[in-house]
Amino acid sequence: MLDFRWNTWNVQHIAEHGVRAGEAEYVADHARRPYPKIIAQGKWLVIGRTAIGRYLQVIYIDDDDSDTVYVIHSRELTDAEKRRYRRRIK
C-alpha cells in the first residue's frame, strides 16, 4: 500500500475532474500490470477501476524525502481509453 500525501491543492485539483482522494488512492493501490508505469523521472501513471467501477487515470510523483506519493492529476477515462484499457488487461 502506498502512503499518500494530500493537501488543499491536489485535493481541489482532482476534484475539478470529479475525482475524490479516496478513489485515486484505491486505483493506485490496486494497480494491475502494466501499471504503475513510469512516464517521466519520478512521475508514475496508473489506470484502473475504483471500488465502485469507475475507470480513472492517476498520475503521481515520488516524494523520496517523506516516502510518500503525491497525486498531481486524476480524471475519469474517456470511452475510447476504457476500451483500450479493458483490452490491455485481458
PyMOL Python script that loads the backbone (N, CA, C, O; Angstrom):
from pymol import cmd

cmd.read_pdbstr("""\
ATOM      1  N   MET A   1       0.844  -1.184   0.000  1.00  0.00           N
ATOM      2  CA  MET A   1       0.000   0.000   0.000  1.00  0.00           C
ATOM      3  C   MET A   1       0.888   1.246   0.000  1.00  0.00           C
ATOM      4  O   MET A   1       1.874   1.332   0.732  1.00  0.00           O
ATOM      5  N   LEU A   2       0.517   2.180  -0.822  1.00  0.00           N
ATOM      6  CA  LEU A   2       1.252   3.434  -0.904  1.00  0.00           C
ATOM      7  C   LEU A   2       0.836   4.368   0.229  1.00  0.00           C
ATOM      8  O   LEU A   2      -0.282   4.288   0.739  1.00  0.00           O
ATOM      9  N   ASP A   3       1.734   5.233   0.606  1.00  0.00           N
ATOM     10  CA  ASP A   3       1.435   6.260   1.598  1.00  0.00           C
ATOM     11  C   ASP A   3       1.258   7.575   0.844  1.00  0.00           C
ATOM     12  O   ASP A   3       2.203   8.063   0.224  1.00  0.00           O
ATOM     13  N   PHE A   4       0.072   8.146   0.891  1.00  0.00           N
ATOM     14  CA  PHE A   4      -0.263   9.334   0.109  1.00  0.00           C
ATOM     15  C   PHE A   4      -0.120  10.601   0.938  1.00  0.00           C
ATOM     16  O   PHE A   4      -0.374  10.612   2.142  1.00  0.00           O
ATOM     17  N   ARG A   5       0.292  11.659   0.267  1.00  0.00           N
ATOM     18  CA  ARG A   5       0.350  12.979   0.900  1.00  0.00           C
ATOM     19  C   ARG A   5      -0.662  13.879   0.180  1.00  0.00           C
ATOM     20  O   ARG A   5      -0.575  14.102  -1.028  1.00  0.00           O
ATOM     21  N   TRP A   6      -1.605  14.377   0.942  1.00  0.00           N
ATOM     22  CA  TRP A   6      -2.661  15.238   0.396  1.00  0.00           C
ATOM     23  C   TRP A   6      -2.568  16.626   1.011  1.00  0.00           C
ATOM     24  O   TRP A   6      -2.202  16.794   2.174  1.00  0.00           O
ATOM     25  N   ASN A   7      -2.908  17.611   0.193  1.00  0.00           N
ATOM     26  CA  ASN A   7      -3.038  18.981   0.685  1.00  0.00           C
ATOM     27  C   ASN A   7      -4.168  19.646  -0.090  1.00  0.00           C
ATOM     28  O   ASN A   7      -4.791  19.025  -0.951  1.00  0.00           O
ATOM     29  N   THR A   8      -4.422  20.889   0.215  1.00  0.00           N
ATOM     30  CA  THR A   8      -5.538  21.590  -0.424  1.00  0.00           C
ATOM     31  C   THR A   8      -5.408  21.587  -1.937  1.00  0.00           C
ATOM     32  O   THR A   8      -6.394  21.371  -2.641  1.00  0.00           O
ATOM     33  N   TRP A   9      -4.198  21.825  -2.450  1.00  0.00           N
ATOM     34  CA  TRP A   9      -4.027  21.934  -3.899  1.00  0.00           C
ATOM     35  C   TRP A   9      -4.405  20.640  -4.611  1.00  0.00           C
ATOM     36  O   TRP A   9      -5.236  20.661  -5.518  1.00  0.00           O
ATOM     37  N   ASN A  10      -3.804  19.500  -4.214  1.00  0.00           N
ATOM     38  CA  ASN A  10      -4.072  18.294  -5.011  1.00  0.00           C
ATOM     39  C   ASN A  10      -5.484  17.750  -4.789  1.00  0.00           C
ATOM     40  O   ASN A  10      -6.055  17.154  -5.702  1.00  0.00           O
ATOM     41  N   VAL A  11      -6.051  17.939  -3.617  1.00  0.00           N
ATOM     42  CA  VAL A  11      -7.440  17.523  -3.389  1.00  0.00           C
ATOM     43  C   VAL A  11      -8.378  18.343  -4.276  1.00  0.00           C
ATOM     44  O   VAL A  11      -9.281  17.790  -4.904  1.00  0.00           O
ATOM     45  N   GLN A  12      -8.168  19.651  -4.326  1.00  0.00           N
ATOM     46  CA  GLN A  12      -9.019  20.511  -5.164  1.00  0.00           C
ATOM     47  C   GLN A  12      -8.803  20.247  -6.648  1.00  0.00           C
ATOM     48  O   GLN A  12      -9.751  20.263  -7.433  1.00  0.00           O
ATOM     49  N   HIS A  13      -7.546  20.003  -7.030  1.00  0.00           N
ATOM     50  CA  HIS A  13      -7.251  19.778  -8.448  1.00  0.00           C
ATOM     51  C   HIS A  13      -7.967  18.539  -8.978  1.00  0.00           C
ATOM     52  O   HIS A  13      -8.588  18.595 -10.040  1.00  0.00           O
ATOM     53  N   ILE A  14      -7.889  17.426  -8.256  1.00  0.00           N
ATOM     54  CA  ILE A  14      -8.574  16.233  -8.768  1.00  0.00           C
ATOM     55  C   ILE A  14     -10.088  16.371  -8.637  1.00  0.00           C
ATOM     56  O   ILE A  14     -10.830  15.781  -9.422  1.00  0.00           O
ATOM     57  N   ALA A  15     -10.551  17.138  -7.660  1.00  0.00           N
ATOM     58  CA  ALA A  15     -11.991  17.376  -7.522  1.00  0.00           C
ATOM     59  C   ALA A  15     -12.538  18.123  -8.735  1.00  0.00           C
ATOM     60  O   ALA A  15     -13.690  17.922  -9.120  1.00  0.00           O
ATOM     61  N   GLU A  16     -11.717  18.982  -9.340  1.00  0.00           N
ATOM     62  CA  GLU A  16     -12.140  19.680 -10.563  1.00  0.00           C
ATOM     63  C   GLU A  16     -12.424  18.696 -11.691  1.00  0.00           C
ATOM     64  O   GLU A  16     -13.161  19.012 -12.625  1.00  0.00           O
ATOM     65  N   HIS A  17     -11.842  17.511 -11.605  1.00  0.00           N
ATOM     66  CA  HIS A  17     -12.056  16.461 -12.605  1.00  0.00           C
ATOM     67  C   HIS A  17     -13.044  15.407 -12.109  1.00  0.00           C
ATOM     68  O   HIS A  17     -13.194  14.353 -12.727  1.00  0.00           O
ATOM     69  N   GLY A  18     -13.720  15.695 -10.990  1.00  0.00           N
ATOM     70  CA  GLY A  18     -14.745  14.798 -10.481  1.00  0.00           C
ATOM     71  C   GLY A  18     -14.215  13.589  -9.737  1.00  0.00           C
ATOM     72  O   GLY A  18     -14.905  12.575  -9.628  1.00  0.00           O
ATOM     73  N   VAL A  19     -12.996  13.683  -9.223  1.00  0.00           N
ATOM     74  CA  VAL A  19     -12.365  12.553  -8.535  1.00  0.00           C
ATOM     75  C   VAL A  19     -12.128  12.914  -7.076  1.00  0.00           C
ATOM     76  O   VAL A  19     -11.707  14.027  -6.763  1.00  0.00           O
ATOM     77  N   ARG A  20     -12.400  11.969  -6.190  1.00  0.00           N
ATOM     78  CA  ARG A  20     -12.125  12.145  -4.756  1.00  0.00           C
ATOM     79  C   ARG A  20     -10.796  11.472  -4.410  1.00  0.00           C
ATOM     80  O   ARG A  20     -10.360  10.545  -5.092  1.00  0.00           O
ATOM     81  N   ALA A  21     -10.165  11.952  -3.346  1.00  0.00           N
ATOM     82  CA  ALA A  21      -8.864  11.425  -2.924  1.00  0.00           C
ATOM     83  C   ALA A  21      -8.927   9.915  -2.701  1.00  0.00           C
ATOM     84  O   ALA A  21      -8.022   9.195  -3.123  1.00  0.00           O
ATOM     85  N   GLY A  22      -9.964   9.433  -2.056  1.00  0.00           N
ATOM     86  CA  GLY A  22     -10.084   8.001  -1.788  1.00  0.00           C
ATOM     87  C   GLY A  22     -10.144   7.166  -3.054  1.00  0.00           C
ATOM     88  O   GLY A  22      -9.615   6.056  -3.093  1.00  0.00           O
ATOM     89  N   GLU A  23     -10.788   7.696  -4.097  1.00  0.00           N
ATOM     90  CA  GLU A  23     -10.844   6.982  -5.373  1.00  0.00           C
ATOM     91  C   GLU A  23      -9.460   6.879  -6.005  1.00  0.00           C
ATOM     92  O   GLU A  23      -9.069   5.817  -6.489  1.00  0.00           O
ATOM     93  N   ALA A  24      -8.727   7.984  -5.999  1.00  0.00           N
ATOM     94  CA  ALA A  24      -7.372   7.991  -6.571  1.00  0.00           C
ATOM     95  C   ALA A  24      -6.473   7.022  -5.801  1.00  0.00           C
ATOM     96  O   ALA A  24      -5.690   6.287  -6.404  1.00  0.00           O
ATOM     97  N   GLU A  25      -6.583   7.021  -4.490  1.00  0.00           N
ATOM     98  CA  GLU A  25      -5.789   6.103  -3.679  1.00  0.00           C
ATOM     99  C   GLU A  25      -6.123   4.652  -4.016  1.00  0.00           C
ATOM    100  O   GLU A  25      -5.225   3.825  -4.170  1.00  0.00           O
ATOM    101  N   TYR A  26      -7.404   4.348  -4.129  1.00  0.00           N
ATOM    102  CA  TYR A  26      -7.824   2.978  -4.421  1.00  0.00           C
ATOM    103  C   TYR A  26      -7.239   2.501  -5.748  1.00  0.00           C
ATOM    104  O   TYR A  26      -6.703   1.396  -5.832  1.00  0.00           O
ATOM    105  N   VAL A  27      -7.340   3.333  -6.782  1.00  0.00           N
ATOM    106  CA  VAL A  27      -6.827   2.954  -8.101  1.00  0.00           C
ATOM    107  C   VAL A  27      -5.318   2.733  -8.034  1.00  0.00           C
ATOM    108  O   VAL A  27      -4.817   1.741  -8.565  1.00  0.00           O
ATOM    109  N   ALA A  28      -4.591   3.638  -7.392  1.00  0.00           N
ATOM    110  CA  ALA A  28      -3.136   3.496  -7.298  1.00  0.00           C
ATOM    111  C   ALA A  28      -2.747   2.270  -6.479  1.00  0.00           C
ATOM    112  O   ALA A  28      -1.813   1.557  -6.844  1.00  0.00           O
ATOM    113  N   ASP A  29      -3.444   2.018  -5.390  1.00  0.00           N
ATOM    114  CA  ASP A  29      -3.130   0.876  -4.527  1.00  0.00           C
ATOM    115  C   ASP A  29      -3.482  -0.473  -5.160  1.00  0.00           C
ATOM    116  O   ASP A  29      -2.904  -1.494  -4.786  1.00  0.00           O
ATOM    117  N   HIS A  30      -4.408  -0.493  -6.101  1.00  0.00           N
ATOM    118  CA  HIS A  30      -4.851  -1.740  -6.717  1.00  0.00           C
ATOM    119  C   HIS A  30      -4.415  -1.856  -8.178  1.00  0.00           C
ATOM    120  O   HIS A  30      -5.095  -2.487  -8.987  1.00  0.00           O
ATOM    121  N   ALA A  31      -3.297  -1.254  -8.504  1.00  0.00           N
ATOM    122  CA  ALA A  31      -2.798  -1.255  -9.879  1.00  0.00           C
ATOM    123  C   ALA A  31      -2.535  -2.680 -10.356  1.00  0.00           C
ATOM    124  O   ALA A  31      -2.018  -3.522  -9.621  1.00  0.00           O
ATOM    125  N   ARG A  32      -2.905  -2.919 -11.603  1.00  0.00           N
ATOM    126  CA  ARG A  32      -2.636  -4.205 -12.259  1.00  0.00           C
ATOM    127  C   ARG A  32      -1.652  -3.964 -13.393  1.00  0.00           C
ATOM    128  O   ARG A  32      -1.623  -2.893 -13.998  1.00  0.00           O
ATOM    129  N   ARG A  33      -0.842  -4.991 -13.667  1.00  0.00           N
ATOM    130  CA  ARG A  33       0.133  -4.853 -14.742  1.00  0.00           C
ATOM    131  C   ARG A  33      -0.514  -4.361 -16.012  1.00  0.00           C
ATOM    132  O   ARG A  33      -1.605  -4.822 -16.345  1.00  0.00           O
ATOM    133  N   PRO A  34       0.081  -3.476 -16.718  1.00  0.00           N
ATOM    134  CA  PRO A  34       1.452  -2.979 -16.677  1.00  0.00           C
ATOM    135  C   PRO A  34       1.652  -1.746 -15.793  1.00  0.00           C
ATOM    136  O   PRO A  34       2.655  -1.047 -15.932  1.00  0.00           O
ATOM    137  N   TYR A  35       0.739  -1.481 -14.914  1.00  0.00           N
ATOM    138  CA  TYR A  35       0.808  -0.289 -14.070  1.00  0.00           C
ATOM    139  C   TYR A  35       1.293  -0.642 -12.672  1.00  0.00           C
ATOM    140  O   TYR A  35       1.105  -1.772 -12.223  1.00  0.00           O
ATOM    141  N   PRO A  36       1.911   0.301 -11.981  1.00  0.00           N
ATOM    142  CA  PRO A  36       2.210   1.669 -12.391  1.00  0.00           C
ATOM    143  C   PRO A  36       3.297   1.692 -13.458  1.00  0.00           C
ATOM    144  O   PRO A  36       4.187   0.843 -13.492  1.00  0.00           O
ATOM    145  N   LYS A  37       3.195   2.689 -14.321  1.00  0.00           N
ATOM    146  CA  LYS A  37       4.114   2.846 -15.434  1.00  0.00           C
ATOM    147  C   LYS A  37       4.794   4.201 -15.299  1.00  0.00           C
ATOM    148  O   LYS A  37       4.129   5.223 -15.130  1.00  0.00           O
ATOM    149  N   ILE A  38       6.119   4.204 -15.374  1.00  0.00           N
ATOM    150  CA  ILE A  38       6.839   5.470 -15.271  1.00  0.00           C
ATOM    151  C   ILE A  38       6.645   6.247 -16.571  1.00  0.00           C
ATOM    152  O   ILE A  38       6.811   5.697 -17.660  1.00  0.00           O
ATOM    153  N   ILE A  39       6.294   7.529 -16.453  1.00  0.00           N
ATOM    154  CA  ILE A  39       6.088   8.357 -17.639  1.00  0.00           C
ATOM    155  C   ILE A  39       7.089   9.502 -17.710  1.00  0.00           C
ATOM    156  O   ILE A  39       7.189  10.173 -18.737  1.00  0.00           O
ATOM    157  N   ALA A  40       7.819   9.728 -16.649  1.00  0.00           N
ATOM    158  CA  ALA A  40       8.893  10.715 -16.591  1.00  0.00           C
ATOM    159  C   ALA A  40       9.676  10.420 -15.324  1.00  0.00           C
ATOM    160  O   ALA A  40       9.235   9.637 -14.484  1.00  0.00           O
ATOM    161  N   GLN A  41      10.818  11.036 -15.188  1.00  0.00           N
ATOM    162  CA  GLN A  41      11.621  10.773 -13.995  1.00  0.00           C
ATOM    163  C   GLN A  41      10.824  11.108 -12.736  1.00  0.00           C
ATOM    164  O   GLN A  41      10.475  12.262 -12.490  1.00  0.00           O
ATOM    165  N   GLY A  42      10.546  10.073 -11.948  1.00  0.00           N
ATOM    166  CA  GLY A  42       9.814  10.259 -10.698  1.00  0.00           C
ATOM    167  C   GLY A  42       8.317  10.445 -10.847  1.00  0.00           C
ATOM    168  O   GLY A  42       7.627  10.689  -9.857  1.00  0.00           O
ATOM    169  N   LYS A  43       7.792  10.334 -12.074  1.00  0.00           N
ATOM    170  CA  LYS A  43       6.355  10.530 -12.318  1.00  0.00           C
ATOM    171  C   LYS A  43       5.756   9.222 -12.813  1.00  0.00           C
ATOM    172  O   LYS A  43       6.257   8.619 -13.762  1.00  0.00           O
ATOM    173  N   TRP A  44       4.675   8.784 -12.160  1.00  0.00           N
ATOM    174  CA  TRP A  44       4.060   7.492 -12.433  1.00  0.00           C
ATOM    175  C   TRP A  44       2.608   7.628 -12.876  1.00  0.00           C
ATOM    176  O   TRP A  44       1.890   8.519 -12.421  1.00  0.00           O
ATOM    177  N   LEU A  45       2.181   6.730 -13.774  1.00  0.00           N
ATOM    178  CA  LEU A  45       0.810   6.670 -14.268  1.00  0.00           C
ATOM    179  C   LEU A  45       0.199   5.340 -13.866  1.00  0.00           C
ATOM    180  O   LEU A  45       0.821   4.288 -14.012  1.00  0.00           O
ATOM    181  N   VAL A  46      -1.012   5.397 -13.363  1.00  0.00           N
ATOM    182  CA  VAL A  46      -1.803   4.201 -13.081  1.00  0.00           C
ATOM    183  C   VAL A  46      -3.174   4.404 -13.722  1.00  0.00           C
ATOM    184  O   VAL A  46      -3.774   5.473 -13.616  1.00  0.00           O
ATOM    185  N   ILE A  47      -3.648   3.368 -14.379  1.00  0.00           N
ATOM    186  CA  ILE A  47      -5.017   3.353 -14.897  1.00  0.00           C
ATOM    187  C   ILE A  47      -5.700   2.143 -14.288  1.00  0.00           C
ATOM    188  O   ILE A  47      -5.137   1.048 -14.256  1.00  0.00           O
ATOM    189  N   GLY A  48      -6.903   2.346 -13.811  1.00  0.00           N
ATOM    190  CA  GLY A  48      -7.627   1.245 -13.196  1.00  0.00           C
ATOM    191  C   GLY A  48      -9.029   1.634 -12.808  1.00  0.00           C
ATOM    192  O   GLY A  48      -9.525   2.701 -13.171  1.00  0.00           O
ATOM    193  N   ARG A  49      -9.669   0.736 -12.053  1.00  0.00           N
ATOM    194  CA  ARG A  49     -11.063   0.936 -11.646  1.00  0.00           C
ATOM    195  C   ARG A  49     -11.143   1.224 -10.162  1.00  0.00           C
ATOM    196  O   ARG A  49     -10.368   0.700  -9.362  1.00  0.00           O
ATOM    197  N   THR A  50     -12.099   2.070  -9.813  1.00  0.00           N
ATOM    198  CA  THR A  50     -12.368   2.356  -8.406  1.00  0.00           C
ATOM    199  C   THR A  50     -13.165   1.196  -7.813  1.00  0.00           C
ATOM    200  O   THR A  50     -13.552   0.268  -8.524  1.00  0.00           O
ATOM    201  N   ALA A  51     -13.404   1.257  -6.518  1.00  0.00           N
ATOM    202  CA  ALA A  51     -14.182   0.211  -5.843  1.00  0.00           C
ATOM    203  C   ALA A  51     -15.598   0.105  -6.408  1.00  0.00           C
ATOM    204  O   ALA A  51     -16.202  -0.967  -6.362  1.00  0.00           O
ATOM    205  N   ILE A  52     -16.134   1.209  -6.941  1.00  0.00           N
ATOM    206  CA  ILE A  52     -17.491   1.166  -7.494  1.00  0.00           C
ATOM    207  C   ILE A  52     -17.494   1.043  -9.019  1.00  0.00           C
ATOM    208  O   ILE A  52     -18.550   1.127  -9.647  1.00  0.00           O
ATOM    209  N   GLY A  53     -16.292   0.839  -9.624  1.00  0.00           N
ATOM    210  CA  GLY A  53     -16.229   0.544 -11.046  1.00  0.00           C
ATOM    211  C   GLY A  53     -15.916   1.687 -11.983  1.00  0.00           C
ATOM    212  O   GLY A  53     -15.903   1.483 -13.197  1.00  0.00           O
ATOM    213  N   ARG A  54     -15.662   2.886 -11.477  1.00  0.00           N
ATOM    214  CA  ARG A  54     -15.258   3.991 -12.356  1.00  0.00           C
ATOM    215  C   ARG A  54     -13.843   3.752 -12.852  1.00  0.00           C
ATOM    216  O   ARG A  54     -12.985   3.288 -12.102  1.00  0.00           O
ATOM    217  N   TYR A  55     -13.601   4.068 -14.114  1.00  0.00           N
ATOM    218  CA  TYR A  55     -12.262   3.947 -14.692  1.00  0.00           C
ATOM    219  C   TYR A  55     -11.552   5.294 -14.573  1.00  0.00           C
ATOM    220  O   TYR A  55     -12.040   6.313 -15.060  1.00  0.00           O
ATOM    221  N   LEU A  56     -10.382   5.278 -13.912  1.00  0.00           N
ATOM    222  CA  LEU A  56      -9.629   6.514 -13.693  1.00  0.00           C
ATOM    223  C   LEU A  56      -8.186   6.351 -14.126  1.00  0.00           C
ATOM    224  O   LEU A  56      -7.641   5.248 -14.167  1.00  0.00           O
ATOM    225  N   GLN A  57      -7.590   7.479 -14.445  1.00  0.00           N
ATOM    226  CA  GLN A  57      -6.137   7.532 -14.537  1.00  0.00           C
ATOM    227  C   GLN A  57      -5.662   8.390 -13.373  1.00  0.00           C
ATOM    228  O   GLN A  57      -6.297   9.382 -13.017  1.00  0.00           O
ATOM    229  N   VAL A  58      -4.549   8.000 -12.793  1.00  0.00           N
ATOM    230  CA  VAL A  58      -3.959   8.713 -11.669  1.00  0.00           C
ATOM    231  C   VAL A  58      -2.491   8.918 -11.993  1.00  0.00           C
ATOM    232  O   VAL A  58      -1.796   7.979 -12.380  1.00  0.00           O
ATOM    233  N   ILE A  59      -2.024  10.138 -11.836  1.00  0.00           N
ATOM    234  CA  ILE A  59      -0.604  10.441 -12.016  1.00  0.00           C
ATOM    235  C   ILE A  59      -0.081  10.960 -10.692  1.00  0.00           C
ATOM    236  O   ILE A  59      -0.667  11.851 -10.079  1.00  0.00           O
ATOM    237  N   TYR A  60       1.030  10.387 -10.264  1.00  0.00           N
ATOM    238  CA  TYR A  60       1.621  10.815  -9.000  1.00  0.00           C
ATOM    239  C   TYR A  60       3.132  10.882  -9.122  1.00  0.00           C
ATOM    240  O   TYR A  60       3.730  10.310 -10.033  1.00  0.00           O
ATOM    241  N   ILE A  61       3.734  11.595  -8.183  1.00  0.00           N
ATOM    242  CA  ILE A  61       5.182  11.691  -8.123  1.00  0.00           C
ATOM    243  C   ILE A  61       5.653  11.110  -6.805  1.00  0.00           C
ATOM    244  O   ILE A  61       4.944  11.129  -5.800  1.00  0.00           O
ATOM    245  N   ASP A  62       6.876  10.591  -6.841  1.00  0.00           N
ATOM    246  CA  ASP A  62       7.505  10.085  -5.622  1.00  0.00           C
ATOM    247  C   ASP A  62       8.030  11.260  -4.813  1.00  0.00           C
ATOM    248  O   ASP A  62       8.635  12.182  -5.359  1.00  0.00           O
ATOM    249  N   ASP A  63       7.797  11.221  -3.525  1.00  0.00           N
ATOM    250  CA  ASP A  63       8.378  12.200  -2.615  1.00  0.00           C
ATOM    251  C   ASP A  63       9.376  11.434  -1.749  1.00  0.00           C
ATOM    252  O   ASP A  63       9.049  10.968  -0.658  1.00  0.00           O
ATOM    253  N   ASP A  64      10.598  11.316  -2.263  1.00  0.00           N
ATOM    254  CA  ASP A  64      11.611  10.494  -1.603  1.00  0.00           C
ATOM    255  C   ASP A  64      11.940  10.966  -0.199  1.00  0.00           C
ATOM    256  O   ASP A  64      12.315  10.157   0.650  1.00  0.00           O
ATOM    257  N   ASP A  65      11.806  12.263   0.063  1.00  0.00           N
ATOM    258  CA  ASP A  65      12.143  12.791   1.379  1.00  0.00           C
ATOM    259  C   ASP A  65      11.214  12.258   2.464  1.00  0.00           C
ATOM    260  O   ASP A  65      11.630  12.080   3.609  1.00  0.00           O
ATOM    261  N   SER A  66       9.947  12.002   2.105  1.00  0.00           N
ATOM    262  CA  SER A  66       8.999  11.562   3.129  1.00  0.00           C
ATOM    263  C   SER A  66       8.434  10.164   2.855  1.00  0.00           C
ATOM    264  O   SER A  66       7.529   9.715   3.558  1.00  0.00           O
ATOM    265  N   ASP A  67       8.963   9.473   1.839  1.00  0.00           N
ATOM    266  CA  ASP A  67       8.487   8.128   1.489  1.00  0.00           C
ATOM    267  C   ASP A  67       6.987   8.095   1.206  1.00  0.00           C
ATOM    268  O   ASP A  67       6.296   7.134   1.543  1.00  0.00           O
ATOM    269  N   THR A  68       6.506   9.154   0.589  1.00  0.00           N
ATOM    270  CA  THR A  68       5.097   9.215   0.212  1.00  0.00           C
ATOM    271  C   THR A  68       4.989   9.462  -1.281  1.00  0.00           C
ATOM    272  O   THR A  68       5.976   9.776  -1.946  1.00  0.00           O
ATOM    273  N   VAL A  69       3.777   9.316  -1.798  1.00  0.00           N
ATOM    274  CA  VAL A  69       3.494   9.720  -3.166  1.00  0.00           C
ATOM    275  C   VAL A  69       2.513  10.881  -3.122  1.00  0.00           C
ATOM    276  O   VAL A  69       1.674  10.988  -2.228  1.00  0.00           O
ATOM    277  N   TYR A  70       2.649  11.741  -4.115  1.00  0.00           N
ATOM    278  CA  TYR A  70       1.847  12.957  -4.182  1.00  0.00           C
ATOM    279  C   TYR A  70       1.091  12.948  -5.500  1.00  0.00           C
ATOM    280  O   TYR A  70       1.697  13.055  -6.566  1.00  0.00           O
ATOM    281  N   VAL A  71      -0.231  12.822  -5.435  1.00  0.00           N
ATOM    282  CA  VAL A  71      -1.063  12.790  -6.638  1.00  0.00           C
ATOM    283  C   VAL A  71      -1.095  14.188  -7.246  1.00  0.00           C
ATOM    284  O   VAL A  71      -1.438  15.163  -6.578  1.00  0.00           O
ATOM    285  N   ILE A  72      -0.728  14.269  -8.539  1.00  0.00           N
ATOM    286  CA  ILE A  72      -0.730  15.567  -9.217  1.00  0.00           C
ATOM    287  C   ILE A  72      -1.850  15.683 -10.241  1.00  0.00           C
ATOM    288  O   ILE A  72      -2.137  16.776 -10.731  1.00  0.00           O
ATOM    289  N   HIS A  73      -2.491  14.547 -10.570  1.00  0.00           N
ATOM    290  CA  HIS A  73      -3.583  14.598 -11.537  1.00  0.00           C
ATOM    291  C   HIS A  73      -4.395  13.313 -11.453  1.00  0.00           C
ATOM    292  O   HIS A  73      -3.848  12.242 -11.189  1.00  0.00           O
ATOM    293  N   SER A  74      -5.687  13.422 -11.674  1.00  0.00           N
ATOM    294  CA  SER A  74      -6.545  12.254 -11.798  1.00  0.00           C
ATOM    295  C   SER A  74      -7.806  12.675 -12.532  1.00  0.00           C
ATOM    296  O   SER A  74      -8.325  13.774 -12.333  1.00  0.00           O
ATOM    297  N   ARG A  75      -8.289  11.776 -13.388  1.00  0.00           N
ATOM    298  CA  ARG A  75      -9.518  12.044 -14.136  1.00  0.00           C
ATOM    299  C   ARG A  75     -10.128  10.732 -14.573  1.00  0.00           C
ATOM    300  O   ARG A  75      -9.472   9.690 -14.568  1.00  0.00           O
ATOM    301  N   GLU A  76     -11.399  10.796 -14.952  1.00  0.00           N
ATOM    302  CA  GLU A  76     -12.081   9.616 -15.487  1.00  0.00           C
ATOM    303  C   GLU A  76     -11.616   9.388 -16.923  1.00  0.00           C
ATOM    304  O   GLU A  76     -11.339  10.341 -17.650  1.00  0.00           O
ATOM    305  N   LEU A  77     -11.533   8.123 -17.326  1.00  0.00           N
ATOM    306  CA  LEU A  77     -11.133   7.791 -18.683  1.00  0.00           C
ATOM    307  C   LEU A  77     -12.247   8.104 -19.672  1.00  0.00           C
ATOM    308  O   LEU A  77     -13.429   8.072 -19.330  1.00  0.00           O
ATOM    309  N   THR A  78     -11.851   8.407 -20.896  1.00  0.00           N
ATOM    310  CA  THR A  78     -12.824   8.545 -21.975  1.00  0.00           C
ATOM    311  C   THR A  78     -13.293   7.148 -22.366  1.00  0.00           C
ATOM    312  O   THR A  78     -12.690   6.154 -21.962  1.00  0.00           O
ATOM    313  N   ASP A  79     -14.364   7.070 -23.147  1.00  0.00           N
ATOM    314  CA  ASP A  79     -14.859   5.761 -23.591  1.00  0.00           C
ATOM    315  C   ASP A  79     -13.798   5.008 -24.388  1.00  0.00           C
ATOM    316  O   ASP A  79     -13.642   3.799 -24.214  1.00  0.00           O
ATOM    317  N   ALA A  80     -13.063   5.707 -25.265  1.00  0.00           N
ATOM    318  CA  ALA A  80     -12.015   5.057 -26.057  1.00  0.00           C
ATOM    319  C   ALA A  80     -10.897   4.541 -25.149  1.00  0.00           C
ATOM    320  O   ALA A  80     -10.379   3.448 -25.377  1.00  0.00           O
ATOM    321  N   GLU A  81     -10.523   5.299 -24.139  1.00  0.00           N
ATOM    322  CA  GLU A  81      -9.485   4.867 -23.198  1.00  0.00           C
ATOM    323  C   GLU A  81      -9.943   3.649 -22.399  1.00  0.00           C
ATOM    324  O   GLU A  81      -9.152   2.747 -22.122  1.00  0.00           O
ATOM    325  N   LYS A  82     -11.217   3.628 -22.033  1.00  0.00           N
ATOM    326  CA  LYS A  82     -11.757   2.466 -21.312  1.00  0.00           C
ATOM    327  C   LYS A  82     -11.653   1.204 -22.161  1.00  0.00           C
ATOM    328  O   LYS A  82     -11.267   0.149 -21.659  1.00  0.00           O
ATOM    329  N   ARG A  83     -11.998   1.307 -23.447  1.00  0.00           N
ATOM    330  CA  ARG A  83     -11.914   0.148 -24.339  1.00  0.00           C
ATOM    331  C   ARG A  83     -10.469  -0.342 -24.451  1.00  0.00           C
ATOM    332  O   ARG A  83     -10.219  -1.545 -24.376  1.00  0.00           O
ATOM    333  N   ARG A  84      -9.522   0.574 -24.630  1.00  0.00           N
ATOM    334  CA  ARG A  84      -8.106   0.185 -24.724  1.00  0.00           C
ATOM    335  C   ARG A  84      -7.637  -0.474 -23.429  1.00  0.00           C
ATOM    336  O   ARG A  84      -6.921  -1.474 -23.463  1.00  0.00           O
ATOM    337  N   TYR A  85      -8.039   0.084 -22.292  1.00  0.00           N
ATOM    338  CA  TYR A  85      -7.644  -0.474 -21.002  1.00  0.00           C
ATOM    339  C   TYR A  85      -8.180  -1.892 -20.835  1.00  0.00           C
ATOM    340  O   TYR A  85      -7.444  -2.789 -20.424  1.00  0.00           O
ATOM    341  N   ARG A  86      -9.446  -2.098 -21.149  1.00  0.00           N
ATOM    342  CA  ARG A  86     -10.049  -3.431 -20.993  1.00  0.00           C
ATOM    343  C   ARG A  86      -9.361  -4.456 -21.887  1.00  0.00           C
ATOM    344  O   ARG A  86      -9.183  -5.603 -21.479  1.00  0.00           O
ATOM    345  N   ARG A  87      -8.970  -4.061 -23.101  1.00  0.00           N
ATOM    346  CA  ARG A  87      -8.253  -4.976 -23.989  1.00  0.00           C
ATOM    347  C   ARG A  87      -6.864  -5.283 -23.442  1.00  0.00           C
ATOM    348  O   ARG A  87      -6.390  -6.413 -23.556  1.00  0.00           O
ATOM    349  N   ARG A  88      -6.219  -4.305 -22.860  1.00  0.00           N
ATOM    350  CA  ARG A  88      -4.841  -4.459 -22.377  1.00  0.00           C
ATOM    351  C   ARG A  88      -4.745  -5.402 -21.186  1.00  0.00           C
ATOM    352  O   ARG A  88      -3.769  -6.145 -21.076  1.00  0.00           O
ATOM    353  N   ILE A  89      -5.727  -5.395 -20.294  1.00  0.00           N
ATOM    354  CA  ILE A  89      -5.597  -6.183 -19.060  1.00  0.00           C
ATOM    355  C   ILE A  89      -6.142  -7.595 -19.197  1.00  0.00           C
ATOM    356  O   ILE A  89      -6.061  -8.368 -18.243  1.00  0.00           O
ATOM    357  N   LYS A  90      -6.687  -7.956 -20.333  1.00  0.00           N
ATOM    358  CA  LYS A  90      -7.231  -9.321 -20.515  1.00  0.00           C
ATOM    359  C   LYS A  90      -6.114 -10.326 -20.593  1.00  0.00           C
ATOM    360  O   LYS A  90      -6.368 -11.521 -20.744  1.00  0.00           O
TER     361      LYS A  90
END
""", "prot")
cmd.dss("prot")
cmd.show_as("cartoon", "prot")
cmd.util.cbc("prot")
cmd.orient("prot")
